[in-house]
Amino acid sequence: MRPPQVCSLASQASTVAAWSTVTVNTASRTSCRLTASFPPRAAWTALRTPALGRSYATQHQRQPQSSSSSSSASSSSSSASRRRSVTPFNDDGHVPWSELSGGEKTARAAQQTFNLGMVVVGVVLTGGVCYFLFTEVFSPNSKVSSFNRAVDRIKADHRITDLLGDSRKIIAHGEETANKWRRARPIASTERTDSQGEHLVMQFHVEGPRAEGMAYLHLLRRPGQSEFVYQYFYVDVPGHDRIYLEKSVGSAPSDKKGTLFGIKWA
């Protein structure tokens, strides 16, 4: 063993350093070599102490990890065993079907059946509303469409505008009600079906800057036809002759007035 290595080993521990100092002062270089070949037990203890400390620390570091993993596994198992039972009111679908009991499967099936029923009811109601809007508002043969076409024809007829006033200021509305919004007033109409086909009879008010009047129309859709045709369409303005916009032979009411029991009838 070389002397520099022996000296370096002796310098790593405080006890070895003290022993080497006494040896250098009292002995020669040969005696240092001989004594260095047999280091005392304190030097080996000082060298082995850090390794033992590191191994002890490593064991202590591993123990918490294993204990934490075991505690997490136990907590997960306990949480799985403590989960709340599935009912039709609290089921959110997070629990797999395979982990449900028989009663819980029945509860989930009942909830899904109820949800499906609500979807079906919503679809039926939506279809009914759409059908009503189409037949009553958007269809060419609906009451609203017939009313709008009649108002447009009234505003386009110069005979009526001469009596009522400017066509841009003519207003058409239904029967008088407590509602001040004129467009919300109901339009008096009657629908019936007989051997001739489908009948639509309607009347409404027309107002202009100069005068007011009443419009009457009768529409008929015969079997096999897709659209209504006018049987009569006229406007009465008080103090003036009746103005016909449409008149079918034998279908329009007479504009002659008769007297019966002293009362004039139209």
Residue frames as qw, qx, qy, qz and C-alpha x, y, z in Angstrom:
[[0.000, 0.890, 0.456, 0.000, 0.00, 0.00, 0.00],
 [0.421, 0.495, -0.010, 0.760, 1.34, 3.42, -1.03],
 [0.289, -0.292, -0.475, 0.778, 2.01, 6.06, 1.65],
 [0.174, -0.053, -0.104, -0.978, -0.05, 8.85, -0.02],
 [0.548, -0.321, -0.608, -0.477, -3.15, 6.60, -0.07],
 [0.538, -0.357, -0.671, 0.364, -2.60, 5.70, 3.58],
 [0.161, -0.155, -0.264, 0.938, -2.31, 9.34, 4.51],
 [0.333, -0.166, -0.327, -0.869, -5.47, 10.23, 2.58],
 [0.598, -0.382, -0.684, -0.166, -7.39, 7.48, 4.36],
 [0.454, -0.312, -0.554, 0.625, -6.12, 8.74, 7.69],
 [0.026, -0.033, -0.052, 0.998, -7.23, 12.30, 6.87],
 [0.352, -0.367, -0.603, -0.615, -10.95, 11.36, 6.28],
 [0.616, -0.629, -0.469, -0.073, -11.75, 10.91, 9.98],
 [0.177, -0.866, 0.246, -0.397, -10.88, 13.06, 12.92],
 [0.820, -0.492, 0.292, -0.034, -9.72, 10.15, 15.05],
 [0.886, 0.221, 0.155, 0.377, -7.41, 8.86, 12.34],
 [0.309, 0.824, -0.101, 0.464, -6.00, 12.37, 11.89],
 [0.458, -0.797, 0.315, -0.237, -5.02, 12.55, 15.56],
 [0.916, -0.221, 0.306, 0.138, -3.37, 9.11, 15.47],
 [0.750, 0.502, 0.085, 0.421, -1.35, 9.96, 12.32],
 [0.031, 0.910, -0.194, 0.366, -0.05, 13.17, 13.94],
 [0.662, -0.634, 0.393, -0.075, 1.38, 11.30, 16.92],
 [0.924, 0.077, 0.293, 0.234, 2.93, 8.69, 14.65],
 [0.551, 0.733, -0.016, 0.398, 4.66, 11.29, 12.39],
 [0.180, -0.886, 0.301, -0.303, 6.19, 13.08, 15.39],
 [0.658, -0.545, 0.508, -0.110, 7.59, 9.91, 17.02],
 [0.813, 0.027, 0.545, 0.203, 8.38, 7.59, 14.15],
 [0.144, -0.387, 0.556, 0.721, 10.15, 7.63, 10.79],
 [0.545, 0.314, -0.336, -0.701, 8.70, 7.25, 7.26],
 [0.378, 0.105, -0.911, -0.126, 9.09, 3.46, 7.50],
 [0.034, 0.212, 0.831, -0.513, 7.14, 3.23, 10.68],
 [0.434, 0.341, 0.109, -0.827, 4.37, 5.36, 9.02],
 [0.529, 0.224, -0.647, -0.502, 4.19, 2.84, 6.21],
 [0.273, -0.029, -0.949, 0.154, 4.02, -0.07, 8.68],
 [0.157, 0.292, 0.641, -0.692, 1.42, 1.49, 10.88],
 [0.460, 0.318, -0.142, -0.817, -0.62, 2.59, 7.89],
 [0.402, 0.094, -0.845, -0.338, -0.92, -0.95, 6.68],
 [0.329, -0.386, -0.844, 0.177, -2.91, -1.72, 9.82],
 [0.178, -0.430, -0.007, -0.885, -5.33, 1.21, 10.34],
 [0.132, 0.027, 0.767, -0.627, -7.23, 1.28, 13.59],
 [0.074, 0.476, 0.876, 0.033, -10.88, 0.26, 13.95],
 [0.080, 0.689, 0.320, -0.646, -11.98, 3.88, 14.30],
 [0.077, 0.399, -0.478, -0.779, -10.92, 4.62, 10.72],
 [0.081, -0.167, -0.908, -0.374, -12.99, 1.76, 9.29],
 [0.002, 0.602, 0.721, -0.343, -15.92, 2.83, 11.43],
 [0.072, 0.626, 0.019, -0.776, -15.64, 6.40, 10.10],
 [0.096, 0.222, -0.687, -0.685, -15.53, 5.12, 6.53],
 [0.110, -0.291, -0.929, -0.200, -18.52, 2.82, 6.90],
 [0.055, 0.473, 0.577, -0.664, -20.71, 5.27, 8.81],
 [0.300, 0.377, -0.167, -0.860, -21.79, 7.41, 5.76],
 [0.333, 0.040, -0.820, -0.464, -22.72, 4.32, 3.76],
 [0.156, -0.341, -0.892, 0.252, -24.76, 2.93, 6.63],
 [0.132, 0.455, 0.338, -0.813, -26.45, 6.33, 7.06],
 [0.336, 0.260, -0.438, -0.792, -27.35, 6.46, 3.39],
 [0.319, -0.119, -0.913, -0.227, -28.79, 2.93, 3.42],
 [0.071, -0.406, -0.752, 0.514, -30.80, 3.74, 6.56],
 [0.224, 0.424, 0.066, -0.875, -32.18, 6.91, 4.99],
 [0.330, 0.131, -0.686, -0.635, -33.10, 5.02, 1.81],
 [0.223, -0.270, -0.935, 0.057, -35.04, 2.44, 3.78],
 [0.025, 0.493, 0.541, -0.681, -36.89, 5.15, 5.66],
 [0.261, 0.350, -0.238, -0.867, -37.71, 6.92, 2.40],
 [0.318, -0.009, -0.834, -0.450, -39.13, 3.75, 0.86],
 [0.076, -0.308, -0.883, 0.345, -41.28, 2.90, 3.83],
 [0.262, 0.451, 0.305, -0.797, -43.56, 6.01, 3.55],
 [0.375, 0.275, -0.522, -0.715, -44.12, 5.33, -0.16],
 [0.297, -0.099, -0.940, -0.138, -45.22, 1.78, 0.45],
 [0.002, -0.394, -0.733, 0.555, -47.41, 2.87, 3.34],
 [0.293, 0.406, 0.008, -0.866, -48.97, 5.64, 1.20],
 [0.379, 0.129, -0.721, -0.566, -49.70, 3.22, -1.65],
 [0.227, -0.241, -0.936, 0.116, -51.33, 0.77, 0.74],
 [0.090, 0.435, 0.514, -0.734, -53.35, 3.54, 2.36],
 [0.343, 0.320, -0.278, -0.838, -54.54, 4.83, -1.06],
 [0.354, -0.025, -0.871, -0.339, -55.56, 1.31, -2.09],
 [0.133, -0.355, -0.846, 0.375, -57.47, 0.86, 1.15],
 [0.181, 0.427, 0.242, -0.852, -59.13, 4.27, 0.79],
 [0.370, 0.194, -0.535, -0.734, -60.19, 3.51, -2.81],
 [0.322, -0.172, -0.925, -0.104, -61.62, 0.17, -1.78],
 [0.052, -0.421, -0.686, 0.591, -63.43, 1.76, 1.15],
 [0.257, 0.366, -0.038, -0.894, -64.78, 4.56, -1.07],
 [0.372, 0.045, -0.745, -0.552, -66.00, 1.98, -3.58],
 [0.276, -0.309, -0.900, 0.138, -67.72, 0.09, -0.81],
 [0.039, -0.494, -0.510, 0.703, -69.23, 3.28, 0.60],
 [0.061, -0.068, -0.434, -0.896, -70.73, 4.67, -2.67],
 [0.467, 0.190, 0.399, -0.766, -74.33, 5.73, -2.44],
 [0.455, 0.286, 0.841, 0.062, -76.99, 3.50, -3.90],
 [0.029, -0.001, -0.498, -0.867, -78.32, 4.37, -7.36],
 [0.288, 0.533, 0.681, -0.411, -81.96, 5.56, -7.50],
 [0.398, 0.641, 0.534, 0.382, -84.08, 7.03, -10.33],
 [0.060, -0.984, -0.166, -0.019, -83.52, 10.49, -8.83],
 [0.320, -0.842, 0.360, 0.241, -79.73, 10.56, -8.29],
 [0.817, 0.072, 0.454, 0.350, -78.43, 8.34, -11.10],
 [0.153, 0.856, -0.226, -0.440, -75.94, 10.28, -13.23],
 [0.876, 0.469, -0.097, -0.044, -74.59, 7.32, -15.21],
 [0.083, 0.775, -0.613, 0.129, -71.10, 7.32, -13.69],
 [0.580, -0.293, 0.740, -0.174, -71.46, 3.89, -12.09],
 [0.246, 0.241, -0.812, -0.471, -70.94, 1.12, -14.70],
 [0.784, -0.097, -0.222, -0.571, -73.84, -1.20, -15.42],
 [0.733, 0.082, -0.666, 0.110, -71.81, -4.24, -14.33],
 [0.235, 0.116, -0.655, 0.708, -71.36, -2.82, -10.83],
 [0.486, -0.230, 0.057, -0.842, -75.08, -2.19, -10.24],
 [0.269, 0.054, 0.907, -0.318, -77.26, -4.44, -8.17],
 [0.088, 0.424, 0.849, 0.303, -80.61, -5.75, -9.36],
 [0.036, -0.817, -0.494, 0.296, -82.57, -2.94, -7.72],
 [0.147, -0.650, 0.189, 0.721, -80.18, -0.31, -9.04],
 [0.157, 0.013, 0.749, 0.644, -80.48, -1.67, -12.58],
 [0.037, 0.655, 0.749, 0.089, -84.27, -1.41, -12.27],
 [0.119, -0.813, -0.219, 0.526, -83.93, 2.18, -11.06],
 [0.159, -0.426, 0.453, 0.767, -81.70, 3.13, -13.99],
 [0.120, 0.274, 0.831, 0.470, -84.04, 1.46, -16.48],
 [0.011, -0.776, -0.610, 0.159, -87.00, 3.36, -15.00],
 [0.139, -0.728, 0.036, 0.671, -85.14, 6.66, -15.25],
 [0.148, -0.212, 0.645, 0.719, -84.14, 6.07, -18.87],
 [0.090, 0.489, 0.831, 0.248, -87.69, 5.04, -19.77],
 [0.047, -0.830, -0.404, 0.381, -89.04, 8.23, -18.23],
 [0.152, -0.588, 0.296, 0.738, -86.49, 10.35, -20.11],
 [0.146, 0.076, 0.794, 0.585, -87.37, 8.64, -23.39],
 [0.048, 0.677, 0.734, 0.000, -91.07, 9.28, -22.74],
 [0.079, -0.803, -0.145, 0.573, -90.41, 12.97, -22.14],
 [0.155, -0.340, 0.554, 0.744, -88.48, 13.19, -25.41],
 [0.108, 0.346, 0.850, 0.383, -91.35, 11.55, -27.30],
 [0.014, -0.798, -0.551, 0.244, -93.90, 13.91, -25.72],
 [0.137, -0.683, 0.128, 0.706, -91.73, 16.90, -26.64],
 [0.149, -0.091, 0.716, 0.676, -91.47, 15.74, -30.24],
 [0.062, 0.561, 0.808, 0.170, -95.24, 15.24, -30.49],
 [0.065, -0.833, -0.342, 0.430, -95.99, 18.69, -29.03],
 [0.162, -0.519, 0.364, 0.756, -93.47, 20.33, -31.34],
 [0.132, 0.154, 0.814, 0.544, -95.03, 18.61, -34.34],
 [0.016, 0.716, 0.696, -0.059, -98.51, 19.73, -33.26],
 [0.101, -0.783, -0.085, 0.608, -97.41, 23.35, -32.88],
 [0.158, -0.311, 0.584, 0.734, -95.69, 23.30, -36.27],
 [0.106, 0.388, 0.846, 0.351, -98.80, 21.80, -37.92],
 [0.021, -0.807, -0.519, 0.280, -101.04, 24.42, -36.32],
 [0.126, -0.677, 0.156, 0.708, -98.79, 27.29, -37.41],
 [0.154, -0.089, 0.723, 0.668, -98.65, 25.99, -40.97],
 [0.040, 0.512, 0.822, 0.247, -102.38, 25.39, -41.38],
 [0.113, -0.847, -0.470, 0.221, -103.50, 28.59, -39.61],
 [0.156, -0.843, 0.114, 0.502, -100.76, 31.05, -40.57],
 [0.175, -0.520, 0.609, 0.572, -98.34, 29.99, -43.28],
 [0.436, 0.284, 0.822, 0.231, -100.56, 27.87, -45.52],
 [0.023, -0.060, -0.393, -0.917, -101.87, 29.67, -48.63],
 [0.402, -0.448, -0.637, -0.481, -105.41, 28.52, -47.72],
 [0.345, -0.346, -0.658, 0.574, -105.28, 29.58, -44.05],
 [0.063, -0.884, -0.459, 0.059, -107.48, 32.32, -42.60],
 [0.329, -0.728, 0.107, 0.592, -104.54, 34.63, -42.08],
 [0.334, -0.088, 0.599, 0.722, -103.38, 34.27, -45.68],
 [0.116, 0.623, 0.689, 0.352, -106.91, 34.85, -47.02],
 [0.195, -0.893, -0.294, 0.278, -107.29, 37.92, -44.81],
 [0.354, -0.556, 0.285, 0.696, -103.98, 39.40, -45.96],
 [0.278, 0.182, 0.677, 0.656, -104.80, 38.85, -49.63],
 [0.009, 0.784, 0.604, 0.143, -108.20, 40.51, -49.17],
 [0.260, -0.841, -0.096, 0.464, -106.67, 43.55, -47.45],
 [0.361, -0.292, 0.475, 0.747, -104.12, 43.93, -50.25],
 [0.182, 0.447, 0.706, 0.518, -106.90, 43.89, -52.85],
 [0.117, -0.879, -0.445, 0.127, -108.86, 46.51, -50.90],
 [0.313, -0.721, 0.127, 0.605, -105.85, 48.83, -50.77],
 [0.316, -0.110, 0.624, 0.707, -105.24, 48.34, -54.50],
 [0.163, 0.631, 0.709, 0.269, -108.84, 49.20, -55.57],
 [0.147, 0.146, 0.010, 0.978, -109.16, 52.90, -56.44],
 [0.404, -0.553, -0.456, -0.568, -112.91, 52.90, -55.83],
 [0.683, -0.576, -0.416, 0.171, -112.35, 52.03, -52.17],
 [0.533, -0.176, -0.149, 0.814, -109.38, 54.32, -51.67],
 [0.005, -0.433, -0.246, -0.867, -111.42, 57.21, -53.06],
 [0.556, -0.648, -0.342, -0.393, -113.92, 56.66, -50.25],
 [0.790, -0.518, -0.223, 0.241, -111.62, 55.66, -47.38],
 [0.139, -0.946, 0.266, 0.124, -108.54, 57.74, -48.18],
 [0.228, 0.698, -0.677, -0.057, -104.84, 57.04, -48.67],
 [0.918, 0.017, -0.377, -0.121, -104.20, 53.29, -49.09],
 [0.493, 0.307, -0.623, 0.524, -101.09, 53.48, -46.91],
 [0.184, -0.233, 0.508, -0.808, -103.26, 54.62, -44.01],
 [0.776, -0.164, -0.284, -0.539, -106.06, 52.07, -44.40],
 [0.139, -0.315, 0.864, -0.369, -106.24, 49.67, -41.46],
 [0.734, -0.135, -0.507, -0.431, -108.10, 46.33, -41.38],
 [0.071, -0.261, 0.815, -0.513, -108.97, 44.57, -38.11],
 [0.277, -0.291, -0.911, -0.087, -111.42, 42.16, -36.53],
 [0.378, -0.729, -0.506, -0.264, -114.29, 42.66, -34.16],
 [0.094, -0.711, 0.274, -0.640, -114.16, 45.31, -31.47],
 [0.767, -0.347, -0.496, 0.214, -112.83, 44.08, -28.12],
 [0.446, -0.887, -0.012, 0.120, -111.30, 45.56, -24.99],
 [0.727, -0.193, 0.263, 0.604, -107.87, 45.02, -26.49],
 [0.137, 0.880, -0.036, -0.454, -106.56, 48.31, -27.87],
 [0.199, -0.414, 0.723, 0.516, -104.13, 46.53, -30.19],
 [0.678, 0.389, -0.033, -0.623, -106.13, 46.25, -33.38],
 [0.486, 0.387, -0.751, -0.225, -104.15, 43.38, -34.87],
 [0.015, -0.080, 0.937, -0.340, -105.08, 41.25, -31.84],
 [0.590, 0.171, 0.284, -0.736, -108.81, 41.64, -32.47],
 [0.479, 0.074, 0.869, 0.103, -110.39, 38.38, -33.68],
 [0.281, 0.185, -0.505, -0.795, -111.62, 38.17, -37.26],
 [0.698, 0.168, 0.470, -0.514, -115.19, 36.88, -37.55],
 [0.354, 0.354, -0.748, -0.435, -115.11, 33.80, -39.77],
 [0.814, 0.000, 0.425, -0.396, -117.04, 30.60, -40.34],
 [0.158, 0.372, -0.857, -0.321, -115.93, 27.32, -41.89],
 [0.765, 0.109, 0.481, -0.413, -118.24, 24.58, -43.06],
 [0.025, -0.244, 0.870, 0.427, -118.21, 21.65, -45.46],
 [0.704, 0.324, 0.381, -0.505, -121.10, 20.44, -47.62],
 [0.809, 0.323, 0.472, 0.138, -121.66, 18.74, -50.95],
 [0.442, 0.891, -0.031, 0.095, -120.17, 21.69, -52.82],
 [0.655, 0.354, -0.370, 0.556, -116.90, 21.62, -50.86],
 [0.490, -0.407, -0.412, 0.652, -115.26, 23.65, -48.09],
 [0.035, 0.860, 0.275, 0.429, -116.67, 27.11, -47.38],
 [0.468, -0.259, -0.311, 0.786, -114.91, 30.00, -45.66],
 [0.029, -0.847, -0.359, -0.390, -116.99, 33.07, -44.84],
 [0.524, -0.247, -0.266, 0.771, -115.23, 36.09, -43.34],
 [0.037, 0.896, 0.250, 0.366, -115.95, 39.71, -42.43],
 [0.581, -0.313, -0.221, 0.718, -113.75, 42.45, -40.97],
 [0.001, 0.940, 0.202, -0.275, -113.53, 46.22, -40.49],
 [0.596, 0.289, 0.159, 0.732, -111.62, 48.61, -42.73],
 [0.183, -0.901, -0.216, 0.330, -110.76, 52.13, -41.61],
 [0.568, 0.390, 0.153, 0.709, -109.24, 55.02, -43.52],
 [0.212, -0.121, -0.205, 0.948, -108.59, 58.71, -42.98],
 [0.286, -0.105, -0.250, -0.919, -111.94, 59.63, -44.55],
 [0.775, -0.160, -0.079, -0.607, -114.40, 56.86, -43.71],
 [0.330, -0.255, 0.890, -0.186, -114.92, 53.38, -42.33],
 [0.732, 0.160, -0.345, -0.566, -116.50, 50.29, -43.82],
 [0.738, -0.201, 0.620, -0.177, -117.00, 46.51, -43.62],
 [0.349, 0.435, -0.731, -0.393, -115.55, 43.88, -45.91],
 [0.824, 0.001, 0.457, -0.335, -117.32, 40.57, -46.63],
 [0.370, 0.476, -0.720, -0.345, -116.00, 37.59, -48.53],
 [0.893, -0.032, 0.358, -0.270, -117.00, 34.01, -49.23],
 [0.162, 0.554, -0.779, -0.245, -114.41, 31.47, -50.39],
 [0.929, 0.059, 0.208, -0.301, -115.16, 27.99, -51.74],
 [0.009, 0.501, -0.839, -0.212, -112.84, 25.07, -52.38],
 [0.868, 0.134, -0.118, -0.464, -114.60, 22.39, -54.38],
 [0.869, -0.238, 0.432, 0.050, -113.71, 18.70, -54.10],
 [0.828, 0.289, 0.260, 0.403, -110.54, 17.94, -56.04],
 [0.280, 0.854, -0.050, 0.435, -109.35, 21.57, -55.99],
 [0.678, -0.110, -0.376, 0.622, -106.31, 22.72, -54.05],
 [0.154, 0.006, -0.159, 0.975, -107.16, 26.42, -53.70],
 [0.144, 0.636, 0.610, -0.450, -110.15, 28.51, -52.64],
 [0.161, 0.340, 0.455, 0.807, -112.02, 30.63, -55.16],
 [0.151, 0.143, 0.312, -0.927, -114.12, 33.72, -54.42],
 [0.083, 0.565, 0.813, 0.111, -117.88, 33.40, -54.44],
 [0.032, 0.910, 0.231, 0.342, -118.21, 37.04, -53.50],
 [0.548, -0.268, -0.219, 0.761, -116.06, 39.79, -52.07],
 [0.056, 0.765, 0.299, 0.568, -117.42, 43.28, -51.47],
 [0.306, -0.125, -0.414, 0.848, -117.02, 46.32, -49.23],
 [0.146, -0.806, -0.527, -0.227, -119.85, 48.36, -47.71],
 [0.266, 0.007, -0.238, 0.934, -119.19, 52.00, -46.80],
 [0.048, 0.667, 0.642, -0.374, -122.12, 53.78, -45.08],
 [0.199, 0.778, 0.082, -0.590, -123.76, 56.27, -47.41],
 [0.223, 0.551, -0.608, -0.527, -122.30, 54.73, -50.58],
 [0.893, 0.202, -0.202, -0.349, -123.13, 51.91, -52.94],
 [0.858, -0.306, 0.402, 0.087, -121.71, 48.46, -52.34],
 [0.288, 0.739, -0.561, -0.236, -118.37, 47.90, -54.05],
 [0.981, 0.003, 0.190, -0.040, -117.85, 44.38, -55.44],
 [0.078, -0.693, 0.672, 0.249, -114.34, 43.10, -55.91],
 [0.065, 0.082, -0.966, -0.234, -115.46, 39.52, -56.73],
 [0.623, 0.161, 0.309, -0.700, -118.95, 38.32, -57.65],
 [0.089, -0.013, 0.960, 0.265, -119.95, 34.84, -58.76],
 [0.443, -0.160, -0.424, -0.774, -123.23, 34.47, -60.60],
 [0.723, -0.381, -0.453, -0.358, -126.02, 33.55, -58.18],
 [0.693, -0.209, -0.540, 0.429, -123.78, 33.45, -55.11],
 [0.192, 0.114, -0.267, 0.937, -123.40, 37.09, -54.07],
 [0.005, 0.602, 0.683, -0.413, -126.13, 38.58, -51.87],
 [0.212, 0.728, 0.438, 0.482, -128.37, 41.16, -53.49],
 [0.270, -0.049, -0.232, 0.933, -127.67, 44.81, -52.80],
 [0.310, -0.462, -0.372, -0.743, -131.37, 45.65, -53.08],
 [0.035, 0.005, 0.706, -0.708, -133.15, 46.45, -49.87],
 [0.345, -0.440, -0.699, -0.447, -136.67, 45.32, -49.19],
 [0.291, -0.305, 0.359, -0.833, -139.22, 46.36, -46.59],
 [0.557, -0.277, -0.773, -0.126, -141.02, 43.95, -44.29],
 [0.477, -0.686, -0.515, 0.192, -143.20, 45.08, -41.38],
 [0.039, -0.995, -0.022, -0.091, -141.80, 48.58, -41.85],
 [0.556, -0.647, 0.422, 0.306, -138.17, 47.43, -41.46],
 [0.572, 0.717, -0.360, -0.167, -135.64, 47.65, -44.28],
 [0.858, -0.272, 0.412, 0.142, -133.65, 44.43, -44.78],
 [0.063, 0.675, -0.590, -0.438, -130.47, 44.15, -46.79]]
